[in-house]
């Protein structure tokens, strides 16, 4: 009985590792190619550069960079639902900007991303492009912060803000969207290109 108990976890572990190496995301994907881009994040200005980099890598890179892939969206009232197809791997990253802005620091990174898409993903028929601009207040106490935001910890990041602004400008309640590129204009202001498809 002792041998059986030990064999089951080892067998499960081996099966899991083999599955992960064959299909990392649980679905078959095809390589799409590498993309070079500069991306920006806003963090609490009191964080040290080391803490900021760790926070970015663990929490913000995965959620923010997904907006640069085609993302299915559904809007219902004030609620937005997103589901991203495909995946990415950061091949190279280099910090290009660390600039104070009020109570925050804007970090910019030059990235090379290796992108994969779900196998057999259909090409969208019509794609519209939107140039959007938005800005951040210098502190969480400012009256023009998004309503319901709770201080700096829940500050919506620029890529998410861009995606939502593009979807709002397009006006449809369902479809696909992705951020094609984003620029920092200084003083908390951003400009981005967002693609929307059916």
Secondary structure, 3 states (H helix, E strand, C coil): CHHHHHHHHHHHHHHHHHHHHHCCCCCCEEEEEEEEEEEEEEEECCCCHHHHHHHHHHHHHHHHHHHHCCEEEEEECCEEEEEECCEEEEEEEEEEEEEEECCEEEEEEEEEEEEEEECCCCCCCCEEEEEEEEECCCCCCCCCCCCCCCCHHHCCCHHHHHHHHHHHHHCCCEEEEEEEEEEEEECCEEEEEEEEEC
